[in-house]
Amino acid sequence: MGNSLAISGGPRLTDREWPRWPQPGDQALKSLEDVLTSGRWTISCAYQGRQSYERQFAAAFADYCGSTLCVPTATGTSALAIALEACGVGASDEVIVPGLSWVASASAVLGINAVPVLVDVDPSTYCLDPAAVEAAVTHRTRAITVVHAYSAVADLDALLDIAQRHGLPLIEDCAHAHGARYGKWPVGAFGTAGVFSMQGSKLLTCGEGGAVVTDDPEIAVRAEHLRADGRMLRRDAVGVGEMELLETGQLMGSNACLSEFHAAVLMDQLDLLDEQNARRTRSANHLTGRLGELGLGLTVQETSAGTTDRAYYRYAVQLPDELLAVAPVDRIARALTAELGFPVMQTHRPLNDNPLNRPSTRRRFATDAEYMARVEPSRFGLPVAKRIHESVVSFGHEVLLAPLDAIDDIASAFGKVIAHVRELAD
Ligand SMILES: Cc1ncc(COP(=O)(O)O)c(C=O)c1O
């Protein structure tokens, strides 16, 4: 009998062109040209008589996030490190970090000389498990970071309760969740600070960028210093040719400023975000319905009970054990990729077993043997994160911008691969 699956030489389920990401809006080229000729390509150059794109974006994004203040940064990683330091976290302090995330969740903590404590996630939302957080808090814990992962919002009520009872700042990492809402508010507005990445794959992107949002003016001022080599933006009038950044000497920083080019692109993209998110949600709901109709035991990632709007950064589906007994998750992901023509992948590797999370390879962290033992990721157990990694496949949000008949093809591809899974067995 011949092979049916595309990965084993059979016909592909579809040859259609899928939407690509990122997608520039109508304003981007004009704004970029405006920056080019403005005489000011970053806020760390002299003021040129008009508001920078960086300031425009800070105001617009704070408003979008339901926060009063926003400090844009060069990357999401720097935003995370800056938010933690601005909340008072430093050398040797423990920071709770979800065990299923991109390496930056741990490396940003290491970067400020603190200790990531890897904590397991909830099996249905893939976000930080509040009970595991409670068990991990010690007298050395100085902050909790939570990631709203893939398409879920974490259980913020439970996490805020833990943070408040222990007097700890909660930092919401919203790198996957631009525009998601919990109760009445957008994510990022619940924690002591919210952190965003605008790296090229994200729902709101300018290639590389980030932001910290907060309602606390002291945290915002510290974040400003930390991202601009110890300078903050002047609050009084500034003349043409003068520096808008003031050297206060209050708090040493590094340079993680967002350039004017990046801020201009973000202004363009922010205008598009809500409409794109609505299309993604419509497609995701449609696909969830179609996958359910297949009756094949596929379990779509859930979100916390308090979520009012999801933002689909990645659409994630858990495969049933019977299927995984025949073929491993990575082979099934590759078979789906071959049918559909866009990448279907496993989730992040758990941070206790991730080749990108190896503090021992960096000389800068080798302060002493005790510290090195504390930051060794393999000392943590993350059974739920491991199970998710070994059973969940996911794909990127741009696919969800396709028309609904294309979304039907995705469900058909799952049906086809599952029907012929024996072709993937050893
Ligand atoms: C959850 C999470 N946090 C932080 C980051 C870091 O953001 P950046 O790549 O902009 O430094 C990422 C990047 O993908 C992420 O997924």
The ligand as a Tripos MOL2 file, in Angstrom:
@<TRIPOS>MOLECULE
LIG
   16    16     1     0     0
SMALL
NO_CHARGES

@<TRIPOS>ATOM
      1 C1          7.6210   35.0530   27.3070 C.3       1 LIG1
      2 C2          8.7340   35.8820   26.7460 C.ar      1 LIG1
      3 N1          9.3600   36.7680   27.5290 N.ar      1 LIG1
      4 C3         10.3580   37.5370   27.0770 C.ar      1 LIG1
      5 C4         10.7860   37.4510   25.7760 C.ar      1 LIG1
      6 C5         11.9440   38.2740   25.3310 C.3       1 LIG1
      7 O1         11.6300   39.2230   24.3930 O.3       1 LIG1
      8 P1         12.7250   39.7650   23.3330 P.3       1 LIG1
      9 O2         12.9650   38.6880   22.3480 O.co2     1 LIG1
     10 O3         12.0590   40.9670   22.7540 O.co2     1 LIG1
     11 O4         13.9540   40.1320   24.0940 O.co2     1 LIG1
     12 C6         10.1630   36.5600   24.9150 C.ar      1 LIG1
     13 C7         10.5990   36.4680   23.4950 C.2       1 LIG1
     14 O5         10.1320   35.6990   22.7090 O.2       1 LIG1
     15 C8          9.1070   35.7390   25.4010 C.ar      1 LIG1
     16 O6          8.5000   34.8380   24.6220 O.3       1 LIG1
@<TRIPOS>BOND
     1     1     2 1
     2     2     3 ar
     3     2    15 ar
     4     3     4 ar
     5     4     5 ar
     6     5     6 1
     7     5    12 ar
     8     6     7 1
     9     7     8 1
    10     8     9 2
    11     8    10 1
    12     8    11 1
    13    12    13 1
    14    12    15 ar
    15    13    14 2
    16    15    16 1
@<TRIPOS>SUBSTRUCTURE
     1 LIG1         1 GROUP 0 **** ****
